[in-house]
Amino acid sequence: MQITVVGTGYVGLVTGVTFAEVGHEVICIDVDSTKIKMLKRGEVPFYEPGLQQLLVHNLANGRLTFTTDGDEAYRLRDVIYVAVGTPSKADGAVDVSYMEQAVVDVAKAIEEYTVIVIKSTVPVGTNERVRAMVAQHTSCPFDLVSNPEFLREGSAIYDIYHGDRIVIGAEHERAAETVAMLHKPFGTPIFHTDPRSAELIKYAANAFLATKISYINEIANLCERLGANVDAVAHGIGLDRRIGAQFLQAGLGYGGSCFPKDTRALLHMAETAQSDLRVLAAASTVNERQPYVVIEKLKKRFSSLRGLRIALLGLSFKPNTDDLREAVSLVILQELQAAGASLIVYDPVVDHPKGNRVLEQVMFAGSIDEALSGAEASIIVTEWEEIKAFPLARYKVLMKEAVVIDGRNCYPLAKAEKAGVEYYSIGRPAVNEQQPSQLLKQ
């Protein structure tokens, strides 16, 4: 089919590239001419494993092109995907202005029957409002479909080919079948529903996973008070097939572009509809508090953080991405800066401030060894494989004081014991903990 994807951000670019990979002819359009020039050269403006190889391959075979020209992108296309950003407003509501402008541009340009697919994450009821907007700007027949995305940053290519479901919200069977045919090469189960339900499924799914993360973090904090081990507790409850083991890894909470934004949006929608989502509100509050757990551990261990040399390992909100949106690392760094600590950071992909004012005030290391050298404390924030594989014994060799605060429970307690490091994690007993009397002697 002839497909256009509006927006070359994370969702739009992955969608366009993978549709081209399975044989469709794809045009990706964006208002950012600098980004389009990069993409034409085969350069991806963000980090996502495997994406650049597919991009270059489909540029070479001619199935994938990039443009800023609406006439080129919108005329005589079978399906037009709208995948532009829908950021949060200050009150948690979703800003759909970019999406609405894109839809109006599409409506003005189409010349024959077109299926317009809303891929952006939008509030419930958007499909109906957009349908009216399109009708105001075109006399051409069209159908509107809601097709939310469920891609995980860092695993997006895998998710495209091994997804759990494709949700298609459409009022007319013809449009639904067109979108279903597009996805047929991926072999993913397809669920047809109405547009409002499709829009809500995306928010409800992310909110559920966010709640599960906050729940296990609350249990982890309780484990520390009661002397239990959250690893054992999570494993024990995860063996129950009704619960499952996924998203039961205790840590510093969730971040990124989806979970925080979508939970806020769903809470705002519920408030507007005069419906309380008390469980989700509590989960959001727990997540906002969770990054401060490591700060509390540091303050308990050291009499003062002023001048303390601290190495922070991992900046991105999760492994295999360079995304810093709502990253826990920024919260922690800001608190440590306010406390007067001396900070050095390392991340396998984020190696410069990227215009972030918090990161402009820290030193960047080129390796884990460099970050740890001479440090008096270290904090593991992102569970990159490189960080998880780094030998604990090296902390002992490199650091001035081998005090390790593991915010992602990367190491087994037995390894920390054997390495002789002073090791604090989330929801698990401390290892080689120094007692106050010992600290006074130092």
Number of C-alpha atoms within 10 A of each C-alpha: 15 15 24 27 28 30 24 25 17 19 22 24 22 20 24 28 29 21 24 25 18 15 14 17 20 28 23 25 26 22 15 12 14 9 19 22 14 13 22 16 12 18 16 21 15 13 17 19 15 13 19 19 13 17 25 18 16 23 18 12 10 11 19 26 22 24 20 17 12 18 14 15 26 25 17 16 22 16 25 27 25 25 27 26 22 19 20 17 13 9 9 18 20 22 17 20 13 14 23 19 13 19 23 17 16 24 22 19 18 23 15 15 15 22 22 25 26 26 24 23 25 24 22 18 13 17 22 12 11 17 16 10 16 22 15 12 16 17 14 15 12 18 19 24 25 30 25 23 19 19 18 14 23 19 15 21 21 13 17 23 14 13 16 12 15 20 26 25 25 25 16 12 10 12 22 23 14 15 22 19 12 16 18 12 12 16 13 17 14 15 12 18 16 15 23 17 18 22 27 17 15 19 24 15 15 19 27 16 16 24 24 18 23 30 18 21 25 17 18 25 19 15 19 17 12 11 12 17 17 25 18 11 16 20 14 12 14 16 11 10 8 8 11 14 15 11 16 22 21 25 27 27 23 24 22 18 17 22 21 21 22 26 24 24 24 24 22 20 19 13 12 11 9 9 11 14 14 10 11 19 16 14 21 22 11 18 23 18 12 20 23 16 17 22 19 10 14 22 12 11 18 14 10 13 19 14 12 17 23 26 28 27 27 25 29 27 25 21 20 19 22 21 22 19 14 18 21 26 25 20 14 19 23 14 14 19 17 11 16 14 17 19 22 23 28 25 25 21 16 18 16 16 14 11 8 11 11 14 20 12 15 16 17 21 21 13 14 22 16 16 25 29 18 18 23 19 23 26 24 25 29 27 23 22 12 12 20 15 11 14 13 21 15 16 26 18 15 18 23 15 18 24 24 25 24 22 24 20 23 19 17 10 17 9 14 20 15 12 18 15 23 20 23 25 27 26 27 21 19 18 19 16 14 13 9 11 8 9 11 8 6 5
